[in-house]
Amino acid sequence: MFKTLVTVGASKRNYVFVIPVGEELSFKKAAAVVHEKSIEMLKSKELLPLTGYIHGGCSPIGMKKQFPTFFDETILLCETVIFSAGKVGHQVEITPEILSQILDYSIADVTA
């Protein structure tokens, strides 16, 4: 199970990080991956207008705009990946191979 986190860098650019639900995003590692001085979580009130999703239902697939997206490197250990389907309580289960055909993403070490 993975969670989708939307962030904003010092440059005001947005980035999406998808990490295991039991892990925390390392802001230092995430900033380094996207070549930003710093990075922070997007404010909850800004999530719906920016992505089309509410807090707790955010999916890396189907956002209003495609942002640079990074899955934690643990995806390499998974036969399938489960994450939000865009509504609270709904999930998608998909193989990383099929996911890479429908979503442009990178893999990086971004957890604390």
N, C-alpha and C positions, 0 to 999 in steps of 0.2 A: 504494500500500500504506500502510495506517494501523495504528498500534498503539494499544491501549486501556490507559490509565493510570488507576488508582483512587487517589484522594487523600483526605486528611482535613484539614479546616480547624482553626483555633484553637478554633472552637466545637464541635469533635468531629463535625461533619457531614461526610458523605462526598460526593465529587464525582467524576465520570468525565470524563476528557479523552481525545479521540481525535485523534491527531496523525500526520503523516507519519512513517514509520519512520526516516528519516534526520535527523529534527529532535529537538530537546530541548524539554521543557516549560519555559516561563518561569514559575517559581513566583510571581514578582511580578505578572505579567500575569494568571495564573490566579486569584490571590487577589483582585485587583481586580475581575475579572469576576464572582466569586461574593460580593463584599463581605465578605471575610474579612481579618483582620489578617495572617494568614500561612496557608500551605498546605504540606503535605509529602506525600510518597508514603506510601501505606498499607504497613505492614510485610507482607512476603511471607507470614508465617505466619497473618496475619489475612485474607488474600485469599479462600481457599477457604470458610471459614465465613461470610464476609460476602456473597460473590457467587455461590458455587457453582462457581467456575472456579479452575484452578491458574495459577501464574505461567507466562506464555508461551502460554496458551490462553484468556485473558480476552477476552470479546466484549461489546460494549455492548448486545447483544440477549440477552434471556433470563436476566438476573441474577435472583437470589432476590428482590431488591427493586429497584425503579426509583429510581435516584439522578439528581440533576440532571446532565445529560450535555451536553457541549460538543464540537463538532467544530471543529478549526482552520479558519480561513477559507479555506484552500487547497481545501477541499471544493467551493467555488464554481467552481473551475477544472476539476473532474473530471466526465467523462461517467459513469464508474462509480467506485465506492469498493470497495476490497478490505480486509478486516480478518479477524481470527480468528473462526472458527466455533465456538469453545468447546473445542477440543481442539488440542494442539500439532500443527502440521503441516496443519491443516485451515483453509480460508478460505472466506469468503462474498464474492461479487462482486455488487454491487447498485447501481442508480442512486440518486442522492440523492433523486429524486422518490419512488421506491418506499420508500426508507428512511424518509422523513418520514411515510409512512403507517403505519409499524409501530413507530416509535420517536420519542418526544418528545425533541427535542434543539434546542440553540441553536448558533449559529455565532459564533465569536469569534477574535480574534488572540491566541493563547496560546503561540506558540512563541518560543524565544529567538532 
